[in-house]
């Protein structure tokens, strides 16, 4: 049995990597460091040789499968194409190539839900207070942030853009999975 969990994120694998590690995934697939179908099948076969007849696989929705990002037919309110469906496409391929039963779960944006903990409420107040101070003091072009468990402010241009999962970090974490 292969369980595939498709996790949100178009361009980066931070949520898939951290969620997969926390949840004990056997294989984690992220857009920054794609594997070939052959390599994925080899990981599954290696688990089978170890008498592990199941695999939990986490895949980011923006994972390029066979060199292409899987897109749905839906568009958002701004007309942008929506990603999604990589889990189902991957399931079909793996079912054919491995003869395992494959199930897909897509929690999608439910991942953003949940009841805030005391720390969440505290940090929201602290960040809000820093943001108000920035506006009050005319310090535009900056944002409130958390660094080393402390509320700070940083230049927006320092944090603009998309942070990719570095290969070194991904490789270091691979001992936990596949």
C-alpha positions in Angstrom: 0.0 0.0 0.0 1.3 3.5 -0.9 -0.4 6.5 0.8 0.3 9.8 -1.1 -0.5 13.0 0.8 -0.5 16.0 -1.6 0.5 19.2 0.3 -0.1 22.8 -0.7 2.7 25.0 -2.0 3.4 25.9 -5.6 7.1 26.7 -5.8 8.7 25.4 -2.6 8.7 22.3 -0.5 9.0 23.7 3.0 5.6 22.6 4.1 5.9 19.1 2.5 9.4 18.7 3.9 8.6 19.7 7.5 5.2 18.1 7.5 6.6 14.9 6.0 9.4 14.8 8.6 7.0 15.4 11.5 4.5 12.8 10.2 7.1 10.1 9.6 6.8 10.0 5.8 9.0 7.4 4.0 9.4 9.5 0.8 9.1 13.3 0.5 8.9 14.9 -3.0 9.5 18.7 -3.3 9.7 20.9 -6.3 13.3 22.1 -5.7 14.8 18.6 -5.9 12.7 16.4 -8.1 13.3 12.7 -8.6 12.6 10.7 -11.7 9.8 8.2 -11.6 12.4 5.5 -11.8 14.1 6.8 -8.7 10.8 7.0 -6.8 10.0 3.4 -7.8 13.5 2.4 -6.7 12.8 3.8 -3.2 9.6 1.9 -3.0 11.2 -1.3 -4.2 14.0 -0.9 -1.6 11.4 -0.6 1.1 9.8 -3.8 -0.3 13.1 -5.6 -0.1 13.3 -4.5 3.6 9.9 -6.2 4.0 8.1 -2.9 4.3 5.1 -3.4 2.2 3.8 0.2 2.6 5.1 3.7 2.0 3.8 7.0 3.1 4.7 9.6 0.5 4.3 13.4 0.9 4.3 15.4 -2.3 4.1 19.2 -2.8 1.4 20.3 -5.2 4.0 22.1 -7.4 6.1 19.0 -7.8 7.2 18.6 -11.4 6.1 15.1 -12.4 7.9 13.8 -15.5 9.2 17.4 -16.0 5.8 19.1 -15.9 3.8 20.7 -13.1 0.3 19.2 -12.9 -2.3 21.9 -13.2 -6.0 21.7 -12.6 -8.7 23.2 -14.8 -9.6 25.8 -12.1 -8.4 29.4 -11.8 -8.3 31.6 -8.8 -10.1 35.0 -8.5 -7.2 36.7 -10.4 -7.3 34.2 -13.3 -4.2 32.3 -12.3 -4.0 28.6 -13.0 -4.4 26.5 -9.9 -2.1 23.6 -9.2 -3.3 20.3 -7.9 -3.7 16.7 -9.0 0.0 15.6 -8.8 -1.0 13.1 -6.1 -3.6 11.5 -8.4 -1.3 11.5 -11.4 1.6 10.0 -9.4 -0.8 7.4 -7.9 -1.8 6.2 -11.4 1.9 5.9 -12.4 3.0 4.1 -9.2 0.1 1.7 -9.3 1.1 0.6 -12.8 4.8 0.4 -12.1 4.8 -1.1 -8.6 1.6 -3.2 -8.4 0.9 -1.6 -5.0 -2.5 -0.3 -4.1 -2.2 3.5 -4.0 -4.4 5.9 -2.0 -4.3 9.7 -2.3 -5.2 12.3 0.4 -5.3 16.0 -0.4 -5.9 18.0 2.8 -5.4 21.2 0.6 -6.0 24.4 2.5 -7.4 22.7 5.6 -3.7 22.8 6.6 -4.2 26.5 7.4 -6.9 25.8 9.9 -6.8 24.9 13.5 -7.3 26.4 16.9 -4.6 28.9 17.8 -2.5 28.0 20.8 -1.5 30.5 23.5 1.8 31.1 21.8 0.0 31.8 18.5 -2.1 34.5 20.2 0.9 36.0 22.0 3.1 36.2 19.0 0.2 37.8 17.0 -0.1 40.5 19.6 3.7 41.1 19.6 3.9 41.2 15.8 0.9 43.5 15.6 2.4 45.9 18.2 5.7 46.0 16.2 3.9 46.7 13.0 1.9 49.6 14.6 5.2 51.0 16.0 6.7 50.9 12.5 3.8 52.8 11.0 3.6 55.3 13.9 7.3 56.1 13.5 7.1 56.4 9.7 9.5 53.4 9.2 7.9 52.2 5.9 9.3 49.5 3.8 9.9 47.3 6.9 7.9 44.4 8.3 7.6 42.7 11.7 9.2 39.3 11.9 10.5 36.7 14.3 14.2 35.8 14.5 15.7 33.6 17.1 12.5 33.7 19.1 12.5 37.5 19.2 10.2 40.0 17.5 12.3 42.2 15.2 11.7 44.3 12.1 13.4 43.8 8.8 13.7 45.6 5.4 11.1 44.2 3.0 13.6 43.9 0.2 15.6 41.5 2.4 12.8 39.0 2.6 11.1 39.5 -0.8 11.1 36.5 -3.2 10.7 32.8 -2.7 13.0 30.9 -0.4 13.8 27.5 -1.8 14.7 24.5 0.2 18.5 24.3 -0.1 19.8 21.0 -1.5 22.2 20.7 1.5 19.3 20.8 4.0 17.2 18.4 1.9 20.1 15.9 1.7 20.8 16.2 5.4 17.2 15.4 6.2 17.0 12.4 3.8 18.2 10.0 6.5 14.7 10.5 8.0 13.0 9.3 4.9 13.6 7.5 1.6 
